């Protein structure tokens, strides 16, 4: 009976949007465990935010824009010397990767630690929607819900988009103008 299903427990959560509703094709939430659902939602928000940044970064660099200056003054590598797409992975010196991983670890383990008393993705050190811009909490509950649903939808799209672009870049090898058709 559908009304007795454990899946009904998640139908009123953020991210459950028309026309699909609560969509769980693999049945990962069939046990109705709210704690496991919350952890998955936290991961979805985090991966969505990273994917939105990665998608914009991939598109911007693949059309030729770069930061000015040096990526590594010690290795004499400038940002303009870096290739676009997956090829850029080899352009970053090893110590650069160490710095990136340390930075991500500090953000993950220190600055943006999920508080169980707050909603998924709502960090004490972050502003509206987790962006640390000192804007404080949103007072409009309906507007906040709308923005959080939009963030989840955009994050889902960005996760698909970055995977598609990386696959195209890795499999076919296209970046720059040939990737975007102009």
N, C-alpha and C positions, 0 to 999 in steps of 0.2 A: 504494500500500500504506500503510495507516494507521500501521503501526509505524515506517515510514521517514519519516513526515511531519515537517517542521520544527516543527510545532505541538506535537509531543511534548516539545520542549525546555522548554515552559512549563507542563506539566501538574502539576508539583510545586511551583509557586510559590505564595506567599501569595495569597489571594483566589480561588483555584480551588476552588470548593465544590460539593458535591453539591446537587441532582441534576444540575446542568448541566455541571459540570466546567469545562474551559477553554473559554470562550465568546468567539468572535471572529467575529461574523456578517459584518463587512466585510472580513475577511481581512487586517487590518493587520499581523498577526504572522506571515504565511505565509512570510516569508523566513527566520524563525528568528533574527533579529538580536537578541542578548541586550542589547546596549547601548541599542537603540531601545526594546525592551520595558521596560528599567529606567527610562528617561526617561518613558515613558508611565505606568508605575506610580507614579513620584514625582509626576507631575501629577495622577493619579487620587487619590492620598492627599491632596495639598494641596487640590484642589478639593472632595473629600469633607469635609475638616475645615471649610473655609470654608462649605460648604453646610449642614453640621450647625448651625453658629453662626447662619447666615442664616435657616434654617428656624425655629429657636427664637425668634430675634429677631422674625421676621415674625409668628409666632403670638402672642407676648407683647404686641407693640405693637398687633396688630389686635383684641385684646380690651380694650385701653384702658390698659395699664400703661405708665408712663413714668418715666424717671429724674427725681428732683427737681432743681430748679435751672435754670440758664440754659445753653442750647446756645450762644448767642452774646450775651454781655453788651453788646458793642459795638452789635450790631444789635437788641438788646432782644428776642431770640427765646428763649423757654423751651422745654424739652423737651415740656412739656404742650401748647404751641402747635403742635407738629408733628403732621401727619396721619399716618395709617398707610399701609402699602403703598407703591406707586409714587409716590403723591402726596407723600410725604415727601421725595422727591428735590428738589423745588422749594423746600422749606422750609429746607434747609441753605444758609447763605450761601456765596458763591464761595470765600472764604478758608477756610471749613470743609472744602470739598472739596480744596483745596490741602493742608491739614494731613493729611487722610485719605490722599491719594496719597503724600505724603512719608513718613508713618508706614509705609504698606504697602511702600514702596520700601526703607526702612531694615530692616524685618523680612525682606523677601525677599533683599536684597543684603548684609545684615550679620549679623543675629542667627541666622536659620535658613537657613544655606547648607548645601546637601547635600554631605556628604563621601562621595566614591566608595568609601571603605573601609568605610562603614557601610551598613546596609540602607536601602532607600527609606523616607523619612519619619522616619528615626531620626537626630535632630540632636544634635550634641555639647552644645549649650546647652539642650536639652530634657530633660525627665524621661521617665517611662514614656509611651510612645505619642506623644512629641513635645510633651507638655504640660510647660512649664517650672515644675515644682513641686518641684525638688530631690529627687526620690524615687530617682534613680539607676536603673541598669539592672535589669531583672527577672532574677532568678536561675533561675526555673522556666521552662525552655525550652518545654515543652508549654503552660503557661499563657500565655506570651507569644505563641505562635503562635495560640492560641485568641482572645486579645484582639485581635491584629492582624487576623485574619480577620473578627472582629466589627466592628472599625473600618472595614474595607473595605466590608463589607456594609451597615453603617449609613450610610456615606458615599455609597454608590451610591443607596440609598433617599433620602437627603437631597437629592442632586442632582436626582432626579426630583421630589421633593416641592416644593422651592423653585421649580423651573421651573413646576410645575403651579399653585402659588399665585400666582406672578407673572403667569402667563398669565390665570388667572381674574380677578385684580385688574385687569390691563390691558384685557382684552377685555370683561368684564362690569362691572367697576368695583366689585365687592363687597369689603368688609372688615368688620371688627367682627362683630356678631352675625349678620348675614345671610349672611356667608361660612361660618360654622361651624354654622349651623342652630339656634341657641338665642337 
